[in-house]
Amino acid sequence: MNRTNDGMGGAQQGANLLALRSHNTALVLDLLRTAGADGISRLELAERTGLTPQAVSKITARLREDGLAADAGRRASTGGKPRTVLRLVPEAGHAVGVHLDRDETRAVLADLDGTVVARRRAPLDLGAGAEAVLAGVAGVVEALRGDGAGARTPLGVGVALPGPLDHRRGVLHRVTGFPEWDGFPLRDALAEVLGVPVVVDKDTNAAALGLAVGGEGGSFAYLHLGTGLGAGLVIGGSVHRGPRTAAGEFGHQVVQLDGPPCGCGDRGCVEALCLGAVARGEVGEAARVLGAGAANLVGLLDIDRILLGGRTVEADSAAFVRGVRAVLDARAERTGDRAVPVRLAPGGTFGVAEGAAQLVLAPVFGRGDA
């Protein structure tokens, strides 16, 4: 598991996020979360982390002082007095996940377990300019805090939106259809407005991270077809972004030379062909094109499964799953390989927003690249 501490900027308010994200504390927090309500003893924490009992005692004392850990009763031991077991206190911290789609904002408030305690959605016009978009996000975040029944200042806000962008610096590049955002420092601008740390990533990467943290193992591709088309790639359990956050620009692979023009400036892109078919009411054709793109990914990356999401997919999920699966099954028959499973990703229309919350939460538990 790759444990990284980069990618979050802005003000450090609320909980001491830098302390929470230290490597040893992350190891302990992750085991507390995994143990659930049953809890785990300090001795077990030491054995499973490789830390000394003294180090574990110092870390857990600090976590209890901060309200992040609490006693979960006592457990019989093989000798000596019963051991006190500790559990995570999920409600002790929250994160906001925001999905900026081209025409709508969807946002969630999630506790330390990743359980969503509040949801919000609001109209959005990415073309309205930075000031209007920042004000809209601030309004949604404030409303979520009110919905969260006394939730504290969030640990941070994760923001997911269409790429391309630089997730390390939180700077947008030329978002397809919205060239005015090219070079805009969204992370720092939002952190200044909100007063909390902000992480920015592509919508598909956020969704893929949420799926990996939620238990999707191995290597898979999350294909998101909404107002655009992109992919989130998880290779060997880690989100693969590439050095320039350019991995997963799935929608702009050319599959038809001299095909219809695409918003990216090229012709015959999978995105243009898919959305064109959808606009004509030809869902089966859209699914076939999406399947052809998925087959390219399978051939290049040898991944374990394909997960489909996005509001266009969800409008007729059975047809998309069936159509993409048919293309991949036909490929497997030709090559003699095992057919790669295709299914709908969990999470529905808020799946990207939930993944965006994990952009903040996952590093606290040492799962920054999940």
C-alpha positions as CSV (number, residue, x, y, z in Angstrom):
1,M,0.0,0.0,0.0
2,N,1.4,3.4,-1.0
3,R,1.2,5.9,1.8
4,T,1.6,9.5,0.8
5,N,1.1,12.8,2.5
6,D,0.9,15.2,-0.5
7,G,-2.0,16.8,-2.2
8,M,-3.7,18.9,0.5
9,G,-3.2,22.6,0.8
10,G,-4.8,25.6,2.5
11,A,-5.6,26.6,6.1
12,Q,-5.1,24.2,9.0
13,Q,-8.2,24.7,11.2
14,G,-10.3,22.3,13.2
15,A,-8.6,19.1,14.1
16,N,-4.8,19.0,13.9
17,L,-4.7,17.4,10.4
18,L,-0.9,17.3,10.1
19,A,-0.8,15.2,13.4
20,L,-3.6,13.0,12.2
21,R,-1.7,12.3,9.0
22,S,1.6,11.1,10.5
23,H,2.5,7.7,9.4
24,N,2.3,5.9,12.8
25,T,-0.9,7.6,13.8
26,A,-2.4,6.6,10.5
27,L,-1.5,3.0,11.1
28,V,-3.3,3.0,14.4
29,L,-6.3,4.9,13.1
30,D,-6.7,2.5,10.2
31,L,-6.7,-0.5,12.6
32,L,-9.2,1.2,14.9
33,R,-11.5,1.9,12.0
34,T,-11.1,-1.7,10.6
35,A,-11.9,-3.1,14.1
36,G,-15.3,-1.4,14.2
37,A,-17.4,-1.2,17.3
38,D,-15.8,-4.3,18.7
39,G,-12.5,-2.4,19.1
40,I,-8.9,-3.5,19.4
41,S,-6.5,-3.6,22.3
42,R,-3.2,-1.7,22.6
43,L,-1.3,-4.9,22.6
44,E,-2.9,-6.0,19.3
45,L,-2.2,-2.6,17.8
46,A,1.5,-2.9,18.7
47,E,1.7,-6.4,17.3
48,R,0.0,-5.5,14.0
49,T,1.7,-2.2,13.4
50,G,5.2,-3.2,14.6
51,L,5.3,-0.2,16.9
52,T,6.5,-0.5,20.5
53,P,3.8,-0.6,23.2
54,Q,5.1,2.7,24.5
55,A,4.6,4.3,21.1
56,V,1.1,2.9,20.8
57,S,0.2,4.1,24.3
58,K,1.3,7.7,23.4
59,I,-0.6,7.7,20.1
60,T,-3.8,6.3,21.6
61,A,-3.6,8.7,24.5
62,R,-3.5,11.6,22.1
63,L,-6.3,10.1,20.0
64,R,-8.5,9.8,23.2
65,E,-7.6,13.3,24.3
66,D,-8.7,14.6,20.9
67,G,-11.9,12.5,21.1
68,L,-11.0,10.4,18.1
69,A,-10.8,7.1,20.1
70,A,-12.8,5.8,23.1
71,D,-12.9,2.7,25.3
72,A,-14.9,-0.1,23.9
73,G,-15.0,-2.3,27.0
74,R,-12.6,-5.0,28.2
75,R,-11.6,-8.3,26.6
76,A,-10.4,-11.5,28.4
77,S,-6.7,-12.2,27.9
78,T,-4.7,-15.5,28.0
79,G,-3.1,-14.3,31.2
80,G,-3.2,-11.4,33.6
81,K,-5.9,-8.8,33.8
82,P,-8.5,-8.3,31.0
83,R,-7.3,-5.9,28.2
84,T,-9.0,-2.6,27.6
85,V,-10.0,-2.3,23.9
86,L,-10.4,0.9,22.0
87,R,-12.6,1.9,19.1
88,L,-12.7,4.8,16.6
89,V,-15.2,7.6,17.3
90,P,-16.6,8.2,13.7
91,E,-18.5,11.3,14.6
92,A,-15.4,13.0,16.0
93,G,-14.4,14.2,12.5
94,H,-16.1,14.9,9.2
95,A,-15.1,15.6,5.6
96,V,-17.0,17.3,2.8
97,G,-16.9,15.8,-0.7
98,V,-18.0,18.0,-3.6
99,H,-18.6,16.9,-7.1
100,L,-18.6,19.9,-9.6
101,D,-20.3,18.5,-12.7
102,R,-20.7,20.8,-15.6
103,D,-24.2,21.8,-14.7
104,E,-24.8,20.6,-11.1
105,T,-23.0,20.4,-7.7
106,R,-23.5,17.3,-5.6
107,A,-22.0,17.2,-2.2
108,V,-21.9,15.0,0.9
109,L,-20.8,15.3,4.5
110,A,-19.1,12.0,5.7
111,D,-17.9,10.9,9.1
112,L,-14.5,9.2,9.8
113,D,-16.0,5.9,8.7
114,G,-17.0,7.4,5.4
115,T,-20.6,7.1,6.4
116,V,-22.6,9.9,4.7
117,V,-24.6,11.9,7.2
118,A,-25.9,14.6,4.8
119,R,-26.3,15.2,1.1
120,R,-26.9,18.4,-1.0
121,R,-27.3,19.2,-4.6
122,A,-27.5,22.6,-6.4
123,P,-27.5,23.9,-9.9
124,L,-24.1,24.8,-11.3
125,D,-22.8,26.7,-14.4
126,L,-19.1,26.1,-14.7
127,G,-19.1,28.9,-17.3
128,A,-20.4,31.5,-14.9
129,G,-16.9,32.3,-13.7
130,A,-14.7,31.6,-10.7
131,E,-16.3,34.0,-8.3
132,A,-19.8,32.5,-8.8
133,V,-18.6,28.9,-8.6
134,L,-16.6,29.5,-5.4
135,A,-19.5,31.2,-3.8
136,G,-21.8,28.3,-4.8
137,V,-19.4,25.8,-3.2
138,A,-19.1,27.8,0.0
139,G,-22.9,27.9,0.2
140,V,-23.2,24.1,-0.2
141,V,-20.5,23.4,2.3
142,E,-22.1,25.7,4.9
143,A,-25.5,24.1,4.3
144,L,-24.0,20.6,4.8
145,R,-22.5,21.6,8.1
146,G,-26.0,22.7,9.2
147,D,-27.5,19.5,8.0
148,G,-24.9,17.5,9.9
149,A,-26.5,18.1,13.3
150,G,-23.7,19.9,15.0
151,A,-20.8,18.6,12.9
152,R,-17.5,20.4,13.7
153,T,-15.4,22.3,11.2
154,P,-14.6,19.6,8.6
155,L,-11.1,18.2,8.4
156,G,-11.1,19.3,4.8
157,V,-13.1,19.5,1.6
158,G,-12.4,17.2,-1.4
159,V,-13.4,18.6,-4.7
160,A,-13.8,16.5,-7.8
161,L,-14.5,17.8,-11.3
162,P,-13.8,17.0,-14.9
163,G,-10.2,17.2,-16.0
164,P,-7.6,17.7,-17.1
165,L,-5.9,19.2,-14.0
166,D,-2.9,18.9,-11.7
167,H,-4.1,17.3,-8.5
168,R,-0.8,17.9,-6.7
169,R,-1.0,21.7,-7.1
170,G,-4.8,21.8,-7.3
171,V,-4.6,23.8,-10.6
172,L,-7.1,23.2,-13.4
173,H,-6.0,22.8,-17.1
174,R,-8.3,23.3,-20.1
175,V,-11.5,21.7,-18.9
176,T,-13.3,20.5,-22.1
177,G,-15.8,23.2,-23.1
178,F,-14.6,25.7,-20.4
179,P,-11.2,27.1,-21.6
180,E,-11.6,30.1,-19.1
181,W,-10.6,27.7,-16.3
182,D,-7.2,26.9,-17.8
183,G,-4.5,27.6,-15.1
184,F,-7.0,28.5,-12.4
185,P,-5.6,27.6,-8.8
186,L,-8.9,26.1,-7.6
187,R,-7.4,24.4,-4.5
188,D,-5.9,27.5,-3.0
189,A,-8.8,29.8,-4.0
190,L,-11.3,27.5,-2.3
191,A,-9.1,27.0,0.8
192,E,-9.0,30.8,1.2
193,V,-12.8,31.1,0.9
194,L,-13.6,28.0,3.1
195,G,-10.9,28.4,5.7
196,V,-10.1,24.6,5.7
197,P,-7.8,22.4,3.7
198,V,-8.9,21.5,0.2
199,V,-7.9,18.7,-2.1
200,V,-8.8,18.8,-5.8
201,D,-8.8,15.8,-8.2
202,K,-10.5,14.6,-11.3
203,D,-14.0,13.2,-10.8
204,T,-13.1,9.8,-12.1
205,N,-10.0,9.5,-9.8
206,A,-12.1,10.5,-6.8
207,A,-14.8,7.9,-7.6
208,A,-12.1,5.2,-8.2
209,L,-10.5,6.1,-4.8
210,G,-13.9,5.8,-3.1
211,L,-14.4,2.4,-4.7
212,A,-11.0,1.1,-3.7
213,V,-11.4,2.3,-0.1
214,G,-14.8,0.8,0.0
215,G,-13.4,-2.7,-0.8
216,E,-12.9,-3.0,-4.6
217,G,-9.6,-4.8,-4.7
218,G,-7.1,-5.5,-7.4
219,S,-7.0,-3.6,-10.6
220,F,-10.1,-2.1,-12.2
221,A,-11.3,0.8,-14.4
222,Y,-14.2,3.0,-13.4
223,L,-15.8,4.4,-16.6
224,H,-17.9,7.6,-15.9
225,L,-20.4,8.6,-18.6
226,G,-22.3,11.7,-17.7
227,T,-22.0,15.1,-19.5
228,G,-18.6,13.8,-20.5
229,L,-16.7,10.5,-20.4
230,G,-13.6,9.6,-18.4
231,A,-11.9,6.8,-16.5
232,G,-10.5,6.3,-13.1
233,L,-7.8,3.6,-13.0
234,V,-6.8,1.5,-10.0
235,I,-3.8,-0.6,-10.6
236,G,-2.7,-3.1,-7.9
237,G,-4.9,-1.3,-5.4
238,S,-3.5,2.2,-6.0
239,V,-5.2,5.0,-8.0
240,H,-3.1,5.6,-11.1
241,R,-3.0,9.3,-11.9
242,G,0.3,9.6,-13.8
243,P,2.9,12.2,-13.2
244,R,0.7,14.9,-14.7
245,T,-2.7,13.6,-13.6
246,A,-3.2,12.8,-17.2
247,A,-4.0,9.1,-16.9
248,G,-7.6,8.2,-17.5
249,E,-8.4,10.7,-20.2
250,F,-10.4,7.8,-21.6
251,G,-13.0,9.8,-23.5
252,H,-10.5,11.3,-25.9
253,Q,-9.1,8.2,-27.4
254,V,-9.8,8.3,-31.1
255,V,-11.6,5.2,-32.4
256,Q,-12.9,6.5,-35.7
257,L,-10.6,8.5,-37.9
258,D,-12.4,11.5,-39.5
259,G,-15.3,10.9,-37.1
260,P,-17.5,13.6,-35.7
261,P,-15.8,16.5,-34.0
262,C,-15.2,16.4,-30.3
263,G,-15.1,19.3,-27.8
264,C,-11.4,18.5,-27.2
265,G,-10.7,19.6,-30.8
266,D,-10.0,16.1,-32.2
267,R,-12.4,13.9,-34.2
268,G,-13.8,10.5,-33.6
269,C,-13.3,10.4,-29.9
270,V,-15.1,7.8,-27.8
271,E,-16.8,10.6,-25.9
272,A,-18.2,12.3,-29.0
273,L,-19.4,9.0,-30.4
274,C,-21.0,7.9,-27.2
275,L,-22.8,11.1,-26.4
276,G,-23.8,11.5,-30.0
277,A,-25.5,8.1,-29.9
278,V,-27.2,8.9,-26.6
279,A,-28.5,12.2,-28.1
280,R,-30.0,10.2,-31.0
281,G,-31.7,7.7,-28.6
282,E,-29.4,4.9,-29.7
283,V,-28.3,3.6,-26.2
284,G,-27.3,0.2,-27.7
285,E,-24.8,1.9,-30.0
286,A,-23.5,4.1,-27.2
287,A,-22.9,1.0,-25.1
288,R,-21.1,-0.7,-28.0
289,V,-18.8,2.3,-28.5
290,L,-18.2,2.4,-24.7
291,G,-17.4,-1.3,-24.9
292,A,-14.9,-0.8,-27.6
293,G,-13.1,1.7,-25.5
294,A,-13.2,-0.6,-22.5
295,A,-11.8,-3.4,-24.6
296,N,-8.8,-1.2,-25.4
297,L,-8.2,-0.6,-21.7
298,V,-8.4,-4.3,-20.9
299,G,-6.0,-5.1,-23.7
300,L,-3.5,-2.4,-22.5
301,L,-3.7,-2.8,-18.8
302,D,-4.9,-6.4,-18.1
303,I,-7.4,-5.2,-15.5
304,D,-9.7,-7.4,-13.4
305,R,-13.0,-5.7,-14.0
306,I,-14.9,-2.7,-15.5
307,L,-17.3,-0.6,-13.3
308,L,-19.7,1.8,-15.0
309,G,-21.1,5.0,-13.5
310,G,-22.3,8.5,-14.3
311,R,-25.8,9.8,-14.8
312,T,-26.0,8.8,-18.5
313,V,-25.2,5.2,-17.6
314,E,-27.6,5.3,-14.7
315,A,-30.5,6.4,-16.9
316,D,-30.3,3.0,-18.6
317,S,-27.8,1.0,-16.6
318,A,-29.0,-2.4,-17.7
319,A,-28.5,-1.6,-21.4
320,F,-25.0,-0.2,-20.8
321,V,-23.8,-3.1,-18.7
322,R,-25.2,-5.5,-21.2
323,G,-23.7,-3.7,-24.2
324,V,-20.3,-3.3,-22.7
325,R,-20.2,-6.8,-21.5
326,A,-21.1,-8.2,-24.9
327,V,-18.1,-6.4,-26.5
328,L,-15.7,-7.7,-23.8
329,D,-17.2,-11.2,-24.0
330,A,-16.6,-11.2,-27.8
331,R,-13.1,-10.0,-27.3
332,A,-12.5,-12.9,-24.8
333,E,-13.8,-15.4,-27.3
334,R,-11.3,-14.1,-30.0
335,T,-8.3,-14.0,-27.7
336,G,-9.0,-17.0,-25.5
337,D,-8.7,-14.9,-22.4
338,R,-11.0,-14.9,-19.4
339,A,-13.9,-12.6,-19.9
340,V,-13.6,-9.4,-17.8
341,P,-16.6,-8.8,-15.6
342,V,-18.7,-5.6,-16.1
343,R,-21.1,-4.2,-13.5
344,L,-22.6,-1.0,-12.3
345,A,-20.5,0.9,-9.7
346,P,-22.2,1.4,-6.3
347,G,-22.9,4.9,-5.1
348,G,-25.4,6.2,-7.7
349,T,-25.4,9.9,-8.5
350,F,-23.5,10.8,-5.3
351,G,-20.7,8.2,-5.9
352,V,-18.2,10.9,-7.1
353,A,-19.0,13.2,-4.2
354,E,-18.4,10.3,-1.7
355,G,-15.1,9.6,-3.4
356,A,-14.2,13.3,-3.1
357,A,-14.7,13.0,0.7
358,Q,-12.2,10.2,0.7
359,L,-9.7,12.5,-0.9
360,V,-9.6,14.0,2.6
361,L,-10.4,11.0,4.8
362,A,-8.2,8.3,3.1
363,P,-4.8,9.9,3.9
364,V,-5.8,10.2,7.6
365,F,-5.8,6.4,7.6
366,G,-2.7,6.1,5.5
367,R,-4.6,5.3,2.3
368,G,-3.8,8.4,0.3
369,D,-3.6,6.3,-2.9
370,A,-5.7,3.5,-1.6
